[in-house]
Amino acid sequence: MRNRYSAWQLFGASRSAHEDWAPAWHEADPKPRYDVIVIGGGGHGLATAYYLAKNHGVGNVAVIEKGWLGGGNTGRNTTVVRSNYLFPESARLYNFSVNLFEGLARELNFNIMFSQRGVITLAHSRHDLDSVSRWANAMRFNGIDAEILDARQLRELAPRLNFEPLARFPLLGGFIQRRGGTARHDAVAWAYARAASALGVDIIQNTAVTGFMMKGGSVVGVKTVQAGIPGEIRAEKVGVAVSGHSSQLAAMAGFRLPIMSYGLQAMVSEPIKPVLDTVIVSPAVGTYWSQSDKGEVVIGGSLDHFPSFAQRGSFAVTQQVLSATVEMFPSFGRLRLLRQWAGVVDVVHDSSPIIGPTPVSGLYFNCGWGTGGFKSIPVGGWTLAHVLATGRNHELAEPFQLDRFRTGRLIDEAAAAGIAH
Ligand SMILES: Cc1cc2nc3c(=O)[nH]c(=O)nc-3n(C[C@H](O)[C@H](O)[C@H](O)COP(=O)(O)OP(=O)(O)OC[C@H]3O[C@@H](n4cnc5c(N)ncnc54)[C@H](O)[C@@H]3O)c2cc1C
């Protein structure tokens, strides 16, 4: 890899006041033809390009992004990484991703700030206690770490929660996945972009795909617009990883996906000293919290429940999320909100992704990650690259095919994926 980052390089660069750093990736002009085009310069698209080059030796690849790298949901999420899903198919998929996350900084030579600080799910009632113990035990059956917590253990891990006996949502316990945590979201996109570019992948920003070129039912290229100028780029294999815009791209190719797009928002407080060193999720109030390395309390909630492509959240959900925050962490009531933003997420009826071929030959989609696809960037890229390079589904992706909506073999992860993280 060019420009290997190291402590020595950092030291050397300090002598020129850090003004001589080479760009992390090469910004390419589109060539007329590629072996594979990947649409979408979010984490999934960039990881796909990297694994195409690294795992399969396919280097004549372009990533086409209509805006800037990571400017979609990859740079807008709340950075939670976990594999606490219920069904064996999902457990395998998401745990493969957590395993890749563990080695990613070293492999990509980029500090993605992966911090395995644990993800705690709260139980507020005896019924919640029953369901978290079923959930944790299902995880253990699938070989994934989970520890059930009583109220005393919970208090040791998160003393700022509201343990008042008369709290609206009493805290009776919960469970923790200690291998879960957070990673810096845009660093993941930049790390894959840099590594893919070093392997010869062309990264093309500010270029929207506006249609597909077809011949006899197969894709043979894409139509683009760059700086207002229409263009065409040929490739006989095209991978699509555009998250909340998946149904629009499918419509361009002439088929429909079982996907609804919704706004999903998050917010951060002003930065404060360390007060929360784990991720806390309350399914009862539909809200979750962590603290960033900069000190901001990161707060996420549930979907805005009306379909939309607008990249903004509604005040109603903001109010609900903040009232839940003050209920759970009374001391956070004194914090000022610094920023609020939203992304557009692609939600499937069974809350599980779609990774594989489509009705159009040569065209493959990676989508439907909904509110939880940051954690799956490594595995999403790995499995999409596999099917693009070999024409066969990766075994991890086999259960997540589009045809499950015809066969009825759904993998309903709404309980584990229901909150947005
Ligand atoms: C507020 C919020 C909080 C979240 N929290 C978490 C979390 O804590 N943990 C977690 O695992 N997941 C979380 N998610 C979900 C996660 O962010 C997404 O599932 C994931 O980022 C999807 O990555 P992607 O690469 O598929 O999509 P994106 O990052 O959205 O990238 C898709 C790219 O495609 C581009 N594109 C779209 N149309 C075109 C076109 N026609 N031509 C060219 N390019 C196009 C877009 O500009 C975009 O950059 C959250 C999402 C949001 C919005």
The ligand as a MOL file (V3000), in Angstrom:
LIG
                    3D

  0  0  0     0  0            999 V3000
M  V30 BEGIN CTAB
M  V30 COUNTS 53 58 0 0 0
M  V30 BEGIN ATOM
M  V30 1 C -29.2120 8.3910 12.2650 0
M  V30 2 C -28.7260 7.0040 11.9060 0
M  V30 3 C -28.1930 6.2010 12.8930 0
M  V30 4 C -27.7220 4.9240 12.5790 0
M  V30 5 N -27.0910 4.2090 13.5570 0
M  V30 6 C -26.5170 3.0260 13.2440 0
M  V30 7 C -25.7210 2.3520 14.2020 0
M  V30 8 O -25.5000 2.8450 15.3200 0
M  V30 9 N -25.1890 1.1470 13.8580 0
M  V30 10 C -25.4110 0.5780 12.6460 0
M  V30 11 O -24.9530 -0.5400 12.4200 0
M  V30 12 N -26.1180 1.2360 11.6800 0
M  V30 13 C -26.6590 2.4440 11.9380 0
M  V30 14 N -27.3540 3.1370 10.9800 0
M  V30 15 C -27.5500 2.5360 9.6540 0
M  V30 16 C -26.2890 2.6670 8.7990 0
M  V30 17 O -25.8090 3.9830 8.8240 0
M  V30 18 C -26.5670 2.2550 7.3440 0
M  V30 19 O -27.2430 1.0160 7.3090 0
M  V30 20 C -25.2630 2.1270 6.5670 0
M  V30 21 O -24.4790 3.2750 6.7230 0
M  V30 22 C -25.5400 1.8850 5.1140 0
M  V30 23 O -24.3110 2.0020 4.4320 0
M  V30 24 P -24.3130 2.0630 2.8490 0
M  V30 25 O -22.9120 2.1250 2.4180 0
M  V30 26 O -25.1690 0.9430 2.3390 0
M  V30 27 O -25.1420 3.3750 2.5260 0
M  V30 28 P -24.7130 4.9080 2.5100 0
M  V30 29 O -23.6470 5.2050 3.4830 0
M  V30 30 O -25.9990 5.6840 2.6280 0
M  V30 31 O -24.0880 5.0880 1.0840 0
M  V30 32 C -24.8670 5.0200 -0.0780 0
M  V30 33 C -24.3220 6.0500 -1.0350 0
M  V30 34 O -24.9820 5.8990 -2.2850 0
M  V30 35 C -25.0320 7.1800 -2.8960 0
M  V30 36 N -26.0400 7.1680 -3.9450 0
M  V30 37 C -27.3920 7.1070 -3.8010 0
M  V30 38 N -27.9660 7.1500 -5.0140 0
M  V30 39 C -26.9660 7.2410 -5.9420 0
M  V30 40 C -26.9280 7.3260 -7.3520 0
M  V30 41 N -28.0610 7.3580 -8.0740 0
M  V30 42 N -25.7210 7.4060 -7.9590 0
M  V30 43 C -24.5690 7.3860 -7.2490 0
M  V30 44 N -24.5490 7.3110 -5.8920 0
M  V30 45 C -25.7270 7.2370 -5.2670 0
M  V30 46 C -25.3600 8.1070 -1.7150 0
M  V30 47 O -24.9870 9.4410 -2.0030 0
M  V30 48 C -24.5820 7.4860 -0.5730 0
M  V30 49 O -23.3340 8.1240 -0.3390 0
M  V30 50 C -27.8450 4.4240 11.2550 0
M  V30 51 C -28.3890 5.2270 10.2560 0
M  V30 52 C -28.8110 6.5190 10.5680 0
M  V30 53 C -29.3680 7.3940 9.4700 0
M  V30 END ATOM
M  V30 BEGIN BOND
M  V30 1 1 1 2
M  V30 2 1 2 3
M  V30 3 2 2 52
M  V30 4 2 3 4
M  V30 5 1 4 5
M  V30 6 1 4 50
M  V30 7 2 5 6
M  V30 8 1 6 7
M  V30 9 1 6 13
M  V30 10 2 7 8
M  V30 11 1 7 9
M  V30 12 1 9 10
M  V30 13 2 10 11
M  V30 14 1 10 12
M  V30 15 2 12 13
M  V30 16 1 13 14
M  V30 17 1 14 15
M  V30 18 1 14 50
M  V30 19 1 15 16
M  V30 20 1 16 17
M  V30 21 1 16 18
M  V30 22 1 18 19
M  V30 23 1 18 20
M  V30 24 1 20 21
M  V30 25 1 20 22
M  V30 26 1 22 23
M  V30 27 1 23 24
M  V30 28 2 24 25
M  V30 29 1 24 26
M  V30 30 1 24 27
M  V30 31 1 27 28
M  V30 32 2 28 29
M  V30 33 1 28 30
M  V30 34 1 28 31
M  V30 35 1 31 32
M  V30 36 1 32 33
M  V30 37 1 33 34
M  V30 38 1 33 48
M  V30 39 1 34 35
M  V30 40 1 35 36
M  V30 41 1 35 46
M  V30 42 1 36 37
M  V30 43 1 36 45
M  V30 44 2 37 38
M  V30 45 1 38 39
M  V30 46 1 39 40
M  V30 47 2 39 45
M  V30 48 1 40 41
M  V30 49 2 40 42
M  V30 50 1 42 43
M  V30 51 2 43 44
M  V30 52 1 44 45
M  V30 53 1 46 47
M  V30 54 1 46 48
M  V30 55 1 48 49
M  V30 56 2 50 51
M  V30 57 1 51 52
M  V30 58 1 52 53
M  V30 END BOND
M  V30 END CTAB
M  END
